[in-house]
Amino acid sequence: MNILFICSECVPFAKVGGLADVVAGLSKTLHRQGHRVSVVMPLYRAIDRQRHKLVFDGSACVHLGQGAEHWIGVWRSSLDGEVPVLLIDHQESFDRPGIYDAGGEGYADNGYRFALLSKAALQLAKDRQLGLDVVHLHDWPTALAAMFLKTWDRILSPLSGVASVLTIHNIGYQGVFDGELFGYLGVGDQWLTPRVIEDHGRLNLLKAGIFFADALTTVSPTHAKELVDPVGGQGLAPYLTDRGDDFVGILNGVDYEHWDPSTDRLLPANFSIDDLTGKWRCKAALQARFGLEQRADVPLFGVVSRFAPQKGLELLRGTIERALAQLSMQFVVLGQGSLALEGFFGELTARWPGRVGSFFGYDEALSHLIEAGSDFFVMPSIYEPCGLNQIYSLKYGTLPIVRATGGLADTVRNYDEASGDGTGFVFEAATPAALFDTIGWAVSTYFDRPQHLAALRRAAMSEDFGWQASATAYLALYQRAIANRQRWS
């Protein structure tokens, strides 16, 4: 098959969340299975042109509504020398400090920026006669490409037979903008309805993608069930329900080329399921990095997270000090976002010297060290479409402590204290008390049932959440999308 990924993020070029990892991992896996795959994304200011060996690859003219005409540059790179990546150079739209925002405040023209990306990617496919079977879109920033495919030159365009698949990575971000954006899209007024794109007087780009895409996915089976629930769907549940079997949950895979403790170049020592010596060296290095007491006999809990409401860190805020006071443990956190949470964890570090460490920002090497050097990894998410860190944790023998939601429920098997089976610790209620009890359960297991701890770690490291199975599921859905496109003929 010939597949084009249109996205706003892709590792290693630009990353805010798991979407970037999914695009890279899935596209490379499909390529290795013999399919023709390419990626289109913006050229952001932060992308290092020398590091990624960008080569200028021409230009294109993109037309949108209200007579808008944009000339774009195109730069070429690749994912690990395999999958070609085309980067859209439009300085007015993408030469900025951030991808979506600056200082936590979304850019006011985001709707225009990503409408341009969506149309520009299709323009490239048309101009270069890529012969596509499917375009795979990701979240609201590229959802409009599904709309453009169905409303632009349907009879004469070489894109008229191309099917679209839209993956919803995080329904909490829907791309809702003022109605004045509609004229810029350049599509017929008949589409300005509540069923398609209108949302209480504004425009909802993700909603439009749900209507026009030939097939839809989200990133875990459990989360797919949550999204057709009125609460979990955050206003879009009826529209997803209307799509019936065209909407499925496919669990994200992970790229074990970059997340494998036996080969991870970012670690001070490597280790494997059969020799954990390097893990203990990583723990000592992590303690040193955060100024913690150098102790091998105390459990170390780690967090790597965006400080966003969905991540459940308010639950941790409500229980971590009690846990530190009552339990023998250490705690480190890496993340950024909410200034209130940054302030809280900073003060916590000052109040518990030698037992708590914090770093605000993002540091790739440090995130790997936390995964490798911690004994337990805390993810108390209010909702979590899939989550990747808990899967990384499993491979690194760092037992996840997670709430039973979305992909967390699909990837972590709860510890059975009677048999010793499981791969982590799971709790249900979104309360500080439930999280405290689960942290206490993990500490108790660490000290009182070391044989179970070793069995849990071994089981966790034996899990395989690589991309092969997920890629096969996506290929089946691509075929379904190709069949569904006939409804627009």
N, C-alpha and C positions, 0 to 999 in steps of 0.2 A: 504494500500500500504506500501511497504518497501522502504524508501527513505534515501539516504545518502547525506548529505551536505559536500562538500569539499571546504574549504575556507582558506583564509590567515588571517582573523580577525573574532572574535566573542565576543561580550559583554557577560560577564564581563572580559574575559581573556585578550583580546588585542583589541585595537580600534585605528584606524586612521580616519575613516570616517563612513558614514551611512551604508556601507556594513556590518559592525559588528553588528549594531542594527537589520538589516533585517534578518540576519542569525538566531539570537537569537529569534526574535519575530515570524518569520514565522515557524521555527522548533517547537517551543513550541505550537503554535496554531494547527499545523498539528497533533502533538502528542495528544493534548486534543480532537481532532476530531476523535481519534481512530486509527491513523496510526502509524506505527513503524518508528521512525526517529532517526538518529544518526548523529553526526558531527565529522569530522576529520580536524584538524588544526595543525600548528607547535607548539612546546613547545619553546617559546621565553624566553630569559633570564629574562625579566621583569615580567613574570608570577609567582605569589606567590604560591608556591606549598603547603604551609600550609593553606593559606586562602582558596584556592579552593579544599583542601582535595584530592590532587592528589595521586593516588595509582598506583604503578608499575604494568603493565599488560602484560608483555612479550616483545618479540622482533620479528623482521622480517628481511629478507634479500631482498633487492631491487636491481634488475638488470636493468641497462640502457645500452646505446650503448658504443662502444669502450671498451668493457670488464669491464665497471664500475660495481662494486659490493659494495653496502652500507648496513651495518648493522645499524638498527635503534632500539631505545627503544620505547616502547609505554606506555603512562601513561593515566589513566582513571579518569575522573571527570564527572560532569553533569551540566546541566542548571537547576537551581532551583530544583534540586532533581528529575527532570523529564526526560530530554533528555540526553542520554549518550554522552559524548565528549571524543574522543580519541586524544591525543596529541603526535605528532611525535617528538621524541627526537633524534636529530642528531646535535651534538654540532658544528661541522664544518660549518654547514649551518645556524643554528638558534640561537646559543648562542652568540648574538651580542646586542649592545645597542639599535638598532632600528629594526623595522619590514622590511622596504624597503630601508632605507637610514640612514646615519649618518651625521648630520650637513647639511641636505638638499641635500646631494650628494648620489644618488642611488648606492647601492653596485654593483660593477662591475660584480659579478657573480650571479646576481638575476635570470637570465635565468636558470642557473644550479640549484639554490636553489629551485625554485618553480617547475621546471621539476621533481625534486626529490619528492617534496610534492605530486604532481599529481600522479606519479607512485606508491609512497608509500601508498597512500590512497587506490588505487585499489588493491595493493598487500594485504593489510589488509582484504579488502572485500573478496578477493579470498581465502586467508589462513583460514579465520574464517568462510567461507561459509555463508555469511550474507544473501544470498537469495534475493538480491536487485531487485527491479523493476526499480528504477530511481536513477541516481546520479545527484544532482543539483550543478552546478559549478558557481563560482562567479568571474567575471572579468578575466583579463589576467593571474593572478598567478595560476589559476587552469584550465584554458581553455585547456591545453594540455591533461587533463584527457579524454576529448572527443576524441582526436586523438588516445590516447593509447587504449581506448576501441575498436576502430574500426580497429586497426592494430596489436593487441597483442593476440595471441592464439585464434583466432576467432572460430576455430572448437572445440578445446578441453577445452577451459576456461569456468568455471562456470559463467563468466561475459559476455559471448557472447550474451546473451539475454537482457542485461541491457541497458536501454535507458538513454540518457543524455539530460539535459536542462542547457543551459548557460544563466545566467543573466548578462547583461552589465550595471554596475552601473555608470561607468564614462568612456566614450569612449575617453576622453582626455589622458588616460593612456592605452596603447595598448600592452606593453611588446615587444618592438622592440630591437633586439640584433644582434650582429655580426653573420655571417653565420657559424662560427666554432662550434656554439652550436648544429648544426643539427646532427652531428655525435654522439653526446652524447645522443640524443633522441632515437636512435636505431630503427628508422622507415625506410621504404624503400625509396630509392632515387626518386621513382616515385611521391612522395608527395612534392618534392622540386620544386614547380612551383608557379607562381604568383597567380594562382587561389586558392591555398591552404595556403601556409605559407610564400613564398618568397615575399619580399617587398623591391624593389629597391636595391637588392643585400644584404639585411639583412633578418632576420627572424621576423615575426610578429605573436606573440603567440595568440593574440585575434583573428586575422584573421583565424588562424587554427581552433580555437574553433568555429567560425562562420560557417566554412565549415563542420566540423564533427558533431557538436551537432545535436541531433534529433529535438530540438525545441529551440527557442531563445526568450528571453524577455529583455525588459528594464523597467525602474521603474516608468513610467507614460505613459498614452496614448499620451499626447502631445509630449513628448520627443521621442516616437517611430516615430512619423511623422517627427520630426526634424532630426532624424538619417538617414532617407532615402533621405534627402536633401543633395546635394553635399557639402554644407558648414557645416551643422550640423554633417554629418557623418564623417568628418575629415579623408577622404580617404577611408573609408569602406562602404560608402553608396551603391555602386553598388553590393557589396557582400551581404549586408542585403536585398537589393531589390530583389536579385535573390532568396532569401529564401521565398518570398511571404508571405502567411498566416502562415507560421511557425514562423514568427517573430511578437510578439505582445507586447503591453505596458500594464503592470499591475501595478497599483498605489501601492506604498509601504504603509503598515500600520504602526502604532506605538504601542508600548507596554505601555498601560495605567496603567499597574501595577507599572511601574517606573516613568511615567509621568502623574500624576494626582494631581492637587493642593490640593484636599481634603484629600489625604493620603501620600503625598510626605514627607518622613522623613528627607530630606535634607533642608527643609525650616524652618525658625524660627517660622512661623505660617501657618496653613493650611486655606484654604478657598474654597468656592464653588460658583456655579452660583447664589445661593439664599442668600449667605452671604459673601460679599467681604471684610469684616473687616480685615481678615488675609492678603489680598493683600496689603492693605495700610500699614500694619505692615512690610510686605516684602519690600515695596518701601522704607520705612524709614531705614530698615536694609541695603538695597542696597546702599542708599545714604551714610550711615555711613561707610560702607565697603570701599567705594571709596573716602571718604573725601569730599563728595558733601554737598552743603547747605541743611539743613534739611527743605525742603519745600514740603508740600502736594499739593500746588496750581500751580505747574509747571510741564509740561509733561516731562517724562524721556524716552529717546530713548536708546535701547540696541542693541548690536551686539555680537554674539558668532559665530566665523567663523575661518576657516583656511585662512591665508593670501596668497591666491593663485589667479592667474589671473582670473580664471573662476568666482570667487565670487563677482567681480564687485566693490571691495573696492577702486579701483582707482577713480570710480565715486564719492564715498563718500569722498575721499581725495580731490577731486576737488570742493566739495560743502559744507563740514561740517563747515569750518571756516566762510563762508558767512552766513550759517544758524545760527550759534552761535551769530554772530554780529547783525543779523536782527530779530531774533525770540527769544521769551522767552522759553528756553528749557534747559535740561541737557542731557548729553550723556556719556555712558560707553561702553567700548569695551573689550572683552576677546578673545584672539586668538594668533596665532603664525604662522610663515612662513617667508614671505618676510621681510628681514632686513630693507629695505627702508620704508615699511609700519609700522614696529615696531618703527622705528625712528620717523616717522611722528606723530603717535599717542602718543608716549612718549612726544614729544615736544608740542603737542596740550594740553596734560594734564598740562604741566608746564605753558603754556600761558593762560589757562583758569581755574585757581584754583577755586575749589568749584562748577564748572559746568561741568567738564570733568574728567573722570577717566579711567584708562587703566590697564590691566593685561596681560602679555605676557607669554604664556604657556597654559596648559590645567588644569582646576580645575573643577571636576564634580559638587561639591557642589555649586561653584560660578556660573556655567552655569545654574543650576536650579534657583538660586536666581535672576539672570538676567531675566530669563523667567518669573518669578513670580512677580518681583518688578518693571519691566518696564511698561510703558504705551503703548509703541510702539516698535516693533522689526523690524530692518532694514535688508533686504536681497536683495541687488540690483544686483543679479547675471547676468553675461553675458550669461551663460547657467547653468541650474540646472536640472539634470535628474529627480530628485524628490524633494529632500530637506525634512528634517525632522523638523528643527527648526521652520519653519513657522507653522507646524502642532502642535508642542508643544505649540507655542505661542497662537494659537487659544484656546486650552484647558485651558490655564492659563489667558485668558482674556487680553492678550497683543496683540494689533492689529498689524498684519504684514504690512509692507510697502515693496512691492515686485515688481520686473519687470516681465512682462507677458512672461515667458519662462518656458518650461518643466512642472515639477510638481508644480511649483508656480502658473502657470495659471490654473492647474487642482484643486487646493485646496483652493485658496483664491478668494472670490467673491468681486468684486470691489464695493466700497461705492457708493450708489446712493443718491446724495445730495437732490434730490427731495422727495424721499420716506423714506430715512433713512435705506434702506435695504443694506445688504452686510456684509462682515466679515473682511475687511481690505482695503488697499489702493494700487492700481495697476497702474503702468506706463509702457509705451511701449518703448520709445527711450532709448538706452543705452548711455545717456549723463548726465553729472553733472547737467545741467539745468533742465532736466526732474526730476531727483531725488530731486533737491532743491524745485521745485514746489510741489512735492508730500509731502515732509516733511512739507512745508508750509501749504498745504491743511490739513494735520493731525493736526498741531498746531491750525489752524483756527477752525477745528471741535472741538478740545478739549475745547477751550475757548468760541466759539460762538454758538455751537450746542450741549450742554452737553446731551440733551435728545437723540440725534442721537448717540453720543458716547456710552451711556449706552445701546442702542438697538444693536449697532454693537458688543459690548462686550458680550452681552447676546447671540446673534446669533453665535458668534465665539465659545463660551464655549459649545454651544449645538451641535456643529458638532461632528461627530463620524467617525474617520479614524482608527478604530481598525483593527485587522488583519483578521477578519472573512471573509469578502467579498473577500479580496485579496487571502486568502488561498483557497477559493472555486475556484477562477479563476486559480490558480496554479494547483490545482488537475485536472481541465479540460485539462490544457496544458500538464500535465504529461501523461494523457491518449493519447493525440495526439502524444507525443514523443514516447510512446510505440508502437503506430501504425506505426510511421515513421521509426522505427528502422528496419522494414522489408526491407527497400530499400537497406540495407547493407547485407541481408542474402544471 
